[in-house]
């Protein structure tokens, strides 16, 4: 209700008649009439605003739209009130004279008259005409109240018939021009979840929030916010088009207020008409997902009784929830494994992109000729598998141009369909034999599905990030799709990986000696790289990484020999000159890390 709106007083005869109604109906009617009076108050205010002489044309259009909304709500609420008030009528003779209005129409007139009295009384302080009108308006209200009581008595006695309650009002046309509201440039992607009770909507949205960083919202919340902002009593009484406009307006506000959020989810889609209209407004920025789950599975997973689930289904289906499947972009059978569901959700929420990768021959990676030749033969062997193999790359030092003979490994990444792994295993066996123990080979085999489903280790995240930013690959299939890895995701991956690396570093420190120098040094560099990522630093190369890490707040500078010196000492079997500085640096880092996390 508008500020200082007058209370709507119903006449005594009507109040007595209503006392005979069931308690549930009385509460429903009281709520409906209160909301009707509220809408009338807001409608009065909106009509006052639109008459402002200095109001710009765009604002006039907004006010007119608001007035149409309120009129539509007023209509719906009056019809709803008549559904209950009509039960007061007694069966009378078929030729009983009809009345010109329904009971709710008279109550609506009484509401408007009450508002007119209040506004006239305010104007009376400055206008003589308004002051003279006030007594006449009070008389009109008294007469209207008396007439309403008389009509209630006649209807209850069967002496008068009421007209049909349906008003058949039309607000807007199917051929009207679409609303001008468009998605904000900050509203990049929205995933809307629909389905029947206990189908997994909330669980799915929470997974997308936790894994993909989405902002999770409810459709009911958005509509209530819009109703409060627009002064609407019942947004669900509006047309599907207008509900969609209100939803988009609220989504735009959230997106504009959270410009770093690239993904939103909305639940629960229970109305096929409004979500279809929202899709028309948003286009590809909106992805409608319907979770199709059998009744038996929903009862088992939800924990509620079959009767309770069926009752909730009935309510949702009355709104068109089951028809959302027909307009959905994706219909997911959620009767299977959680792994399959999450893989599908990850691809929907963060679609893979076609990657433009830089292909280089092994001879251009700074590798010794025998190793480059063996690598070229391996690349030819796996390419023979055709489309089943999507990608092959040497990650780490070969891609960074820092590969050192006798020190560096060959970290190999192969992306292929599972059915091709048998042949790839054979090619790897020949590859190892050709390397003749000159270098350690560390292969990583993953399927395209694992990549696009986001089932990645932190190290694989970083390798893909490097490849998508220009590091060379040995082979890439045309149109290969890869997940887009952002720096924020790498920082989060570093947060998750660093604890395991630190624990491993402590274990290596216990066994520190000439034979473990290589592992100890490499894990020191890896730990420092992850620490720097958490600090927003992206240094590459062991020397730069250790130098940058030694300047972190509270960490004493490292006195570690250069990576070339460490590699040479290791290769020559003369580790005594470099082992102690490396161990000292490890101790410094571990002590610093423990201090940073101390309670």
N, C-alpha and C positions, 0 to 999 in steps of 0.2 A: 504494500500500500504506500502511496506517496506520503511525504512528510506532512504531518498534521491533518491527514485525511479524516473526514468525519466518519463516525461509526454508522453502519447501516442498521437501522432499527426496523425489524419486521413487525407487522401489525399483530396484535394479540390473538386474533382468530386463527391466523396461519400458524402461530407458535403452538396453540393448543392442538390444532390438527396434526402437526408434525410430531407431537409427543406420543402419538399412537403408532408411529413407525418403528420398525426394529432399530435397535441402537446403532447397528452398523450403517443402516441407511441414513440415520440422523447425522452421524459423523461425516459421511460422504457428502451429504447435502450441505452441511455447515461449511465444510472445506471448499466445496465448489462455489457456493454463493460468496464466500469471503474472497476467493480468487477472482470471481467475476467483478466484485466491487473494486478490487485492487487494479484489475485491468482497466476498468472504466476511469479510475483516477489517473492512471498513467496515460491513457488515451487523451484525456482532457489536457494534461501537461504537454503531450506531443503536439496536439493541435494548436496550443498556445505558442509553442516554439516555432512551428512552421510558418506562423503569421508574422514573424519578425521581419521588419522592413529591410534590415541590413544583412539578412541571412544570404550567404552565397548560394548559387544554383546547386552546387554539389551537395550542400548541407540540406537544402530543400528536398532534394531527391532522397537523401538518407532518412529525413523525417517522414516523407511520404511512405517509404518502405516500412518504417517502424509503425506507422499508423495502420498500414495494411496488415501487418503481423498482429497487432493488437486487436483489430477488428475480427480477424480470423479466430483468434483465441476467444474473444468475447462470444462469438457465435458458437464455438465448440462448447464452452462452459455453460452457455444457456441451454443448449441441447442436452448436456449431461444433467443439468439440474432438472429439466423436464422429465427425464427418465424416472426420476424419483418422485417428483411432484405429481406426475401423472397417476401414480398408484393411489393417490387420495380420492380419485374419481370413483363413484359408485356406478354400478350398472343401472342405467335409467332407460326410459322408453326410447325406441329408435328414433322417434321424431322429436326428441328433446332439442330445443333450440341451441345451435352452436354459438360459442363465444368467438369474438374476433381475435383473441390473443390467448396464448398459453400462459400458465401461471408464471413460468420463468421470465416471459416477456414483460409481465407486469412488475416482477421483482427487479428486472433490469431497468425498467423505467423509474422505479423507486430509487434505485442506486444513483442514476443520473440526476434525478431531482435533488437528492441529498447533496450531491457534489455541487449542483448549481446554487443551492442555498448557501453553502459554505463560501463559495467564490463571490457570490453577491454580497454576503455580509462583509467580506474583506473589502470589496469595492465601495461599500456604502460609506466608508470613512472619507472618500474623496469624490464620490459621484452622487448627486441628488437623485438621479434616475434609478440607480441601484438601490438607494435607501428606500425609495417608494415601492420597489418591487419585492423587497424581502417579505413583508406581511403576506402578499399575494402568493408567494412561493410556498410559505408555510401552510397556507390554506390549501394549496394544490396538493401538498404532500399529505395533509390530513385526509383530504377527500380521496386521494389515490389509495391510501391505506385502508380506508373504510370500504372502498369499492373492491379491493383485493380480498378483504375478509368476506364480503358478501359473495364474491365469486367462489371462494373456497367453500363456503357453506352450500351454495347452489350445486357445485360440482360434487361435493361429498353426498348430497341428497339425491343426486341424479337428475336435478332439474335443468342443468345446463351441460352441454357437451364441449369438450376442449378440442381445438383443431390439432392436426398432426404436429408433432414437435419438430420434425426435420425441417431445416430452413433452406437447404440446398444452395447455400451461398457459394459463389465462385470468386476466389481471390487470385488473380493471375490467370494466364492462358497458357495452354501447351505450346502455342506458337509465339509466345512472347520472347523478346530478345533475352539472351542469357545475362546473368549478373556479370558485372565488370570485375568482380573480385578475382584476383589471380594469385597463385602461390608466391610467397616471398622468395627472393633469391637465396635467402638463408635456409629455406625449407627444401632440403635436397632430396630426402627419401623418407617415406612413411610406409610402414608395414602394418596393415590392419588385419586383426585376427578375428575370425568368425567360427561358429560351430555351436552345437547343442551343449547341454550341461555336461560338465566334467570331461570335455573332449580334449583338454590340454591347452587351452588358450593362455591362461595365466602362466603356466609352466613354460610354455614356448616363449612368451614375451619376456619372462625373467631370464631365460637362457640368452636371448638376443641382447638384453640389457647388460648382462654380466660379461659375455664374451665379445660382443661387438660394440659396446659402449653406447647403446641406444638410450634415449630418454623415454621412459615408459609412461603412457597416459591412458586414461579410461574415457570412452566416448561419453558416458554419463557425466563425468566430471567436466569435460569440455563444454557440453551443452548447458550444464548448470552455470558454469562460469559465464558463458555467453548470455544466458537468460538474465543473470544478475547485472551484467554490463549493459544490456539493452533494455532492461526494465520489463522483461517478459515473465509472465507468470508460469507458462507451461510451454517450453520449447517443443515438446513432443506433439503438441497440437498443431504445429506448423506444417507446411508442405514439405515434402522430401527435399525439394530444391532449396528451400530456405534453411532447413536444418543443415544441409551440406555447406551452405554459405557461412553459417554460424560456426560450424566445425572448422572450416578452412581459416576463418578469421582468427579463431583461437589458436590454431596450429601456427599461423603466421606470427602471432604475438609471442608464442613460446620460442619459435625459431629466431626471431629478431632479438629476443632477450638472452638467447644462448647460442651465439653465432658460431661457437666451436663445435656444437653438436651437429653431426652430419646425418644422424639417423634417429627417427622416432618410431615408436610402436603405439598402436591404439587398440584397445579392447573395450567392450566386446561388441562385435558387429551383429546386431540382432534384427536389423531392418535392411532388406535388400534394396529398397527404393532409395533411401538416403545415401547408402554407400555407393550406389550406382551413380547418383548425381555428384557425389564427391569425386568419383573417378573421372567424370566428365570435366570437372573443374581442374583436377590435378594432373590428369594424363598419366604418363609413365612414372611420375614421382610417387604415385601411390601404388602399392602392391597389395592386393586383397588375397589373403590366405584363408582357406576354409579347411578346418581340421575335421576329417570325416572318420568318426570312431564308432564302432558298433555299440549298441545299447549294453550288451553284456560286459564288454570291456570297460565302458564308462562306469558302470555300477561297481565293478571290481576295484577299479583304480580310485574312484572317488570316496569310497567308504560309506556313502549314504545308502539308504534303502532304495530298492528298485522303485517303490512307490514315490519316494521323494524326488528321485531323478526324473521319473515320468511326469510328475506334476510340474517341475521346472521346465521340462521340455515343452509341455503344452503351452505354457505362457510364452516361451520364446518363439515357438512355431506360430502362435497367433500374431506375432509381430513380423513374421517372414524370415526368421532366423535360418530355417532349413533351405530357403530359396537363395541364400547368399552363395551357395555352391554354384548356382547357375551363372553368377556374374563374377566369380572369383578368378583371379589370375592363376592361382595354384590351388588344387584340391589335394590335400595330403592325407593318405590313409595312416592314421595314428594308432593302428592296432598292432604295429610291429615293434621293432627294437627302438630304444631311445637313441642309439648310435645313428640309425638311418634317419630318424626324425631330425636330429641335430645337424647332420650333414646337409640335409635339404634346407633347413632354416638358415644355416650359415651362407649357403649359396644365394638364397633369396635376399637376405639382409645385406650382404656385402658381395655383390656379383663379381665373378672373376672378370678380368679384362684381357683383351688381346695384347700380348706383349711384343714390342719391337726390340729384339735382342741383337747384339753385335756378335757376329760369328767370326772366329779367327781360327786359323790352322794351328796345330800344336807347335809348329816351327816358329810361330810368332809370339810365343809365350816365354821366351828366354830359357827353354829347357835344353839340356844336352841332346845332341843328335840321336843317340840310341833311344832315349826316353821319348823324345818327340816322335820318332818313327813307330815305336810300340803303341803310343797313344793314337797316332793316325790310323794304324791297323785296327785298333779296338773301335775307333769311331766308325770306320767303314763296316765293321762286322755288325754293329748294332743298327746301323742305318738300313741294313739288309732286311730288318724285320718290318720295315715299312711304317704305316701309320701307328702301329702299336707302340713305337718309341717316339716320345715327344721332345726330349731334351737330354743333352749330355754336356757337362761342364766340369772343368777343374776349378774348384773354388779355393779361396784363401790366397796363399802367396803366389801361385802361378798367375792368377787373375790380377793381382796387385803389382806384379812385376818384381817381387822380392824373393823369388824362389832361389834357394841356395843349395848347391850340391852337397850331399853328405849330411845335411841338416834338416831340410824341409821334406815334408811328406807330399804325396799326391792325394788330395782330398777330392774324390770324384762324386759327382751328383748325376744320377740317371733318373729321369721321369719316364715311366713306361706302364702300359697296361700289365696287370698281373699275369696274364697268359703269356707274356713275352719273357718273364723272368727266367725260365729254364734256359732259353737260348742266351740270355744275358749272362747267366752264371757261367756257361761254357766260354763265352767271350772273355769274361773276367779271368778265368783260369789261364787262358792263352796269354792274356795281357800280363799277368803276374810272371808267367814263365819267361816272357820276352824281356821283362824288366830285370830278370836275373838277380833279384835281391839288391839291386842298386839303390832302390828307394822303397819305402813302405807305402803301400796303396791302401787307402781307406775309402771304400765305396759306400755310398748312401743310395739306396733304391727306394723310390716312392712311386705311388700311382697318381695319375692326374686327379682322381677323386679325393685322395688324401690332401692334395694341395688346395683344391677349390673348397673342400669342406673345412679348411683351416686347421687340420690335424697336423700341426707343425711343431718341431722342436725349436727352441730359441736360436740355435745355431743355423738351422735351416731357414728360419725367418731372415736372419742376417744375410745368408748366402743369396736368397732370392732378392732381397733389397739391393744388394750389390749388383746382381745381374741386370735388374731393371734400371739401374743407373749407369750402365755402360760397361760393366765388367764383361769380358768376352766369354762366349760359350763355344763349345766344339761343334754342336749341332742343335738346331731348333726347328721343329716341324712348322710348316706354314700355318699361321693363325693360332698358334699355341696360346692357351688361356692360363693365366697365372693369377693368384691372389695379389691384390695391391697391398704392399707392406708399407706402413707409414713409420716415421720416426717415433711417434708416440707409442706405436705398437712395439717397436724395438726397445724403447725405454722400459715398457712394462715387461717385456720378455727378459731384459737384463735383471730386473727386480726379482723375477722368478728363478732365473738360472744362477745368479750370484751365490746364494746359500750353498748349493751343491758344489760349485767350483771352490768355494772357501773351505768346505769340509775336505774335499780332495786335496787341496793345497796343504792343509794341516797334516794329512796322512803322508803326503810326499815329503813334507818337512821332517817328519819323524825318521824317515828312511833316507834322508839327504846324504848323498855320496856321489862319487864319480859316475856311477852307473845311472843315477837318477837325475843328473844335471839337466838333460834335455827336457824331460817331463816337467821338472821343477820350474825351469825358466819359462817354458811355454804356458804353464798354468799361471805363473806370475803375470805374464803379459795378458792372458785372457781375463784374469780377475781385475786387472787395472782397466782393461777395455770396458768391462761391464760396469765398473764403478764410474768411469767417465761418462758412459751413456746415461746413467742415472742423474748425472750432473749436466746433461745436455751437451756433452762434448763428443765429437765424432772423429777423433784423431785416428790415423791409419799408420801402420808400420810399427814394429816393436819399439824402436828408439823414440819415436814421437809419443807413443802411448805411455811409456815409462816416464819420459820427461814431463808430460802433462800431468800424470797421476802424482808425481812427487811434489807438485805445487798445490795439491788440494789442501784446503784449510785443515791445520792440525797434523799434517803428514810431513815428516822430515824428508828432505830431498834424498833420492836414491843415488848411490854411487856405484851403479852397475856398468860394467863394460858394454861397449856397443854390441849389437846383435851379431855383427860380422866377427868381432873378437871372440864372442862366446861360441859361435859356430866353428870358427877355426880351431879353437882350443878343443872342442868336442871331436872334431874330425881328426885332429892330430893326436888325440889321446892325452893331451896335456891340460887337464881341467883344473889343476891345483890353483892356478892364478885367477880363475874366474868363479870357482865354486863358492868361496867364502863371501864375496860381494853379493852374489845372487841369494845365498841363504840369509844374509843380513837384510837384504831388501824384502825377502819373504817375511822375515820376523817383524820388520817395520810395518808392513801392510797388514799382517794378521793382528798385531797389537792395536793398530789404528782402527781397524774394523771392529774389534771387540769393544773399544772405547766408544765408538759412535753408537753402538747398540746397547750400551750399558743402561740398566734401569735407573 
